[in-house]
């Protein structure tokens, strides 16, 4: 590694790799740092993504795809099953392979990618971020840059070091646990979602197939719910009943911030991307393509700023403005929807299922599902149309 780059990106997830790639495409020098020994590990994701959304960024490789999804099944607390077969398909990814390839694409664009590189702090000059302190292979390094892009996930320290307010109330964090199960009976082309206070209070449980007899099975519980049982216990109870013969290939747990984007995601010499900026969808918790959207904007703005010789917060403000126009406003609406959905009772979910059952499966779109959930909130229905229509 050199002792100076134009742009340093911390974290090689989809947002970080995409930010690095788009910055490098402007001809500036870019260093992408990943603290783990391999890009793509550990996988902390349900791995589901919309095909249409993903194809906006990349030519999809067949080997990225564990399973193509053509329909969804919603199971209400009383057992009512609502099936939906929209025109749009989805993918369940091999995230490790997918993330690895995105970093490789960044490298091919001119980015220098380094793994097992632990960023321990930021460098400052005249009140602006000016690089990183780095622990690498037993050495302590100080690498300077004009721009640092923090894409270091939910627990992001880069933003805190720069003085940004990244704290999220525990009530606004979904507590999640997921297991990759095998030796189970599923319909590979159908994802399933379960609702109800007994199964998963203040959230939902998902089954995302990864082949004929393997699936990611997980759940997220709202931080607003006070309960003595951990998400792990809820998931174990479900698995024992639904998949008693399952083998557990992987178990992971963590928090997902289900909030609107942080009010401030830039400062002098610094930008935040992805979960570090709280850019995941507050309703679903999904953040792959939202991070890539943010990364592409932030990387472009960083490259242009370096070439212009101006990496001030004023120059960087173009990034949050464009993000808000493309996705941020929708996330704010999704956050309002989440607040309503989290308050729904089992009786409400059963009522919604009955409403949806009156529609043919191909008409059970995401908008109609949330429209049924928001019947008591007509103004919010109009806002939801901006997200789902």
N, C-alpha and C positions, 0 to 999 in steps of 0.2 A: 504494500500500500504506500501511496505517496503521503506527504504530510499536509497536502491541501487539495481540495476538490471544489468545484463550483457548487455542487449540491450533494448533501449526504441524506440518505433515506434510512430511517431506523425501523426495521421490521419488514420481512419479505413475504407478507401475506398478499392477497390479490390487490389490495389498495396500494401497498408499498411498491410492489413490483411494477404496477401500472403507472404510478407516479414517477418512478425512476425511469421507466421506458420513455414516457412522454417528455420528460425533461431532457433526456439524452438525445432525443430526436431533434432538438434545437441546436445540437452541436456543442453542448456544454459538458464538462466532465462530471460524472455521477458515480457515487459510491453507495452501494446497497448493503446494509449490515443486518445480519440475522444472528440472534443470540444462540439458537439451537444448532446442533451439529449438522442438520440437514433441513433444507427448505421443505416445508410441507408437514413437518412433524413438530409437536404432536397435533393430531387432528382434533379440533374442538368445534364440531359443526355437525348439523344434521345432514348436510351435503346436498340439500335440495335446491334447485334453481329453475327458473323459467327458461325454456328453450329460446323463446323470442328475445328475452332480455340478454341472455348470454351471447347470442349471435350478433347483437349490436356491437360487440367488442372483438370477437375472435371467430376464426374459422374453426368450428368445433371438431376435435379429434375423436374418433370412435373409441379409442382406448381410455379417454377421460370418463366415459359413461358406464356406470355400473348397471343402470336400469333406465329405460325410457318409461315415463309415466303418462298414461292416457286418460286417467279418471281419478276421482276422489270419492271417498265415502265418509260421511259425517255420522257419528253415532251419538244420539241424544241420551241423556240420563235414563230415560225410560226404555231404552233399547231401540227406539225408532231409528231406522237406517235410511239415510238420504244419500242417494248416489248422484254424482254429477259427472258429465262427460263434455267438457268444454272443447272448443276447437283447438285451443292451444295445448301443446304437450309440455311436459316437464322432464328434467333430468335429475337423477340421483348420481352425483359425481363420485369419482375416486379423488377426494380432495388432495390427498398427498401427491398424486401424480399431476393433478391440475395445477396446484400451486408451484410445483417443481418446474413445470413447463412455462408458466408465466414468468418466473425468474429467469429461465433460459432465454425467453423472448427478450426480456430486458437486457440481458447480456449481449445478445445478438444486435441490439440497438446501440451498443457501446458502453453499457453499464458495467462497472466492476462489482461483482457480487462476492461477498466474503461471509462465510458461516462461522459459527462458534466465536462470534465477535460480540462481546458484552459491553454495551454502552453504559457507563457508570455516572455520567453527568454531562453537562453542557459547558461550552466555552462561551464567554461573553466579551464583547468589546464595545465600549461606549453605549452600554445599555441594550445592545442588540445581540441576539444569538449569533455566534461566530464559529461554531464547530462542536465537536464532541470529545469527551474523555472516553477512552476505550481500553478494555482489558482484552488482549488477544494473545493466546498461546503463552501465557505467563508474562507477557509484556504489558506495561502501561503506556499507552500512546495518547497523544494529543493531536487530533486531526482537525484542521481548520477548514471552514467553508463559508460561502456567502449565504447559503440557505440550508436549513435542516428541516426535513419533513418527518414528523413523528407519525409512524404507522404501527405503533407498538401495542395495539390491542386494548382490551377493556381496562387492563390494569396500568395503562399508559403512565409512565413517569416523565416522559419528555415534556408533555404539556405542563405538568406541575412544576418541573424545574424552571420552565420559562415564565412561571407566575400566572398561568391561565387557571381559571376556576373549572376544574374537571370533576370535582366531587359530585357524586350522585347519591341521593338519599337511598338507604336500604329499601324503602317502600317502593322505589322506582326501579328496583332490580328484580328481574325474574330469576328465581333459583331453579337451575336446570340440572337434570341428570339424564344420561343416555347410555344404553348398552347396544352393542352390535351383536345380534343373536343369530345363531344358525341352527339347523335342524328344526325348522318351524314351518308350519303350513300357512302360506300367504298367497295372494293373487299378485304376481310381480308387477303388473301394469297399473295397480290401484294403490294410492296412498290412503291411509285411514287416519281420522282425527276423532278422538273421544273427548266428551265434555261431561261435566258433572262434579258436584261437590265431593262425592264419595271417591271418585277416581282421581280427580285433579282439581282441587279448589283454586279458583281464580286464575285459571290457565287452560291448557289443553294438552292432550297426550297424542303423540304421533307415531305412526308406523310407516317408515320409508323403505320400501324394498330395495335390496341391492343384488337381486338375482332371484332364482326360483325358490330358494329356501333360506335366504339370509336377509336381514333387515336391520336398519337403525330404529330402535324403539326407545323413545324418550318422552320426557314431559317437562313442562316449566310451570312453576307456581308463582303467582304474583307476590311481590314483597309486601303488599298491603294485607295479605292474609296472615293472621296470627294462628299458628297451629303447632301442636307438640310433635307431629309427625314430620320427618324430613322428606324431601322429594324422593330420596332413595327408597324409603319404606313404601311410599305410594307406588313406585315403579315395580318394586319386588312383588307387591301384592297383585298387581295387574299381570305380571309375567307368570306368576305361579298359577293364576287362573286361566289365562289365555294361551300360554305357551309352556306347559309344565315340563316338557322334555327338552327345552332349549339349552344350548351351550352358549356361554358368554365369551365372545371373542375379544371384546374391548369394553371398558367402562370408563366414562368420563363425567365430570361434574364441574359446574362453574356458574357464575352470574352473567346475565345478559342485561345491559342497560336498555330499558324500553322507554326511552325518553326522546324528546325532540333534540335536534342537533344543538351542541353547546352554543351559547350566545357569542362566544369569542373563540374562533379556531385559528386565528392568525395573530402574530405579533412581529416585531422587527426581526427579520431573519428566520422566522419559523412559521410552519403550517402544520396542522393536524389532519389526518385522513383516516376514514373508516371508523372502527370501534373507538379509537382514541378520541375521535371527534363526536362520538355518539350518533353515527349516521345510519345505523341499522333501522329496519322498519319496526316501529313500536308495537304493531299488532302481532306480527309473526316472529320478530326477532331475527329475520333473515337479513344478511348483510353482504353477500358476495358481490352482486352486481352494483349495489349502492356504493361499496368501497371502490370498485373499479371506475364508477362514474366520478367519484370525488378524486380518485387518483389521477385520472386523465386530465381533469381541470387543474388540479394543484400542480401536476408536473408541467403542464403547458405554461401556467402562470409563472412558475419558478424559472423555467428556461428563458422566457421572455424577460423576466426581471433581471436575471444575471446579464443578459446581453445588453440591457438598457442601463446597467450599472446602478439599479435602484431596487433594493430588497427591503424597503420599508413596509410597515404595516399598511400604509396608505396604498402602496402599489399592490400589496397582496390582497387587499379588500376585494379585488375583482373575483377572487376564488369563492369566498362565501356568498357573494351576490349571485354568481352563476349557479352555484350549488343550490341556493334557495329557489331560484327560478326553475331549475330542472327537477329537483327532488326534495329539497328542504321543506317547501310549503306542503307537499303531499305528506311528508312525515309528520308535520304538525297536525294535520287533519287526522292521520292515522292514530296519533297519540290521543286525540279527543275520543276517537272511536274506541280505543283500548280502554279508556277510563269507564266508558259506558258498559262495554262487554264484560269487564271484570266484576261489575256489580250485578250481572244477570243471575237470577236464581235458576235452580233446576227446572222449575215450572216454566220460566221464560224460555230456556233452551228447548224444552219439549214443545212449547207453543211454536217456536221458530221452525222446528222440524216439521210440524204439521202443516205450516204454511208452505214450506218448500215442497212437500210431498204432493201438493196440488198442481205443481208445475212439472212439465215434462223434463227429463234429466238434462237435455241439451240447453234448457232455459235456466238451469240453476247456476247462474254465473256468480262470481264473487260479489258483484254489486247487488244482485238480488238477495244473496245470503245476508249481507250486511244491512241491506234495506229492511229485511224482516227483523233483524236484531235492533234496528233503530227506529221502530215505528213510533215510539213515544218521543222521538227527537227529530221532528220534521226538518228543522234547519240543518241538522247534521247529515240528514239523508242527502240534501243538495250538495253539501261539501263532499260527502263520500263519492258522489258521482264524478267529481274531479279526479279522484284517485283511481276508481275502478272502471270507469267508462272511457 
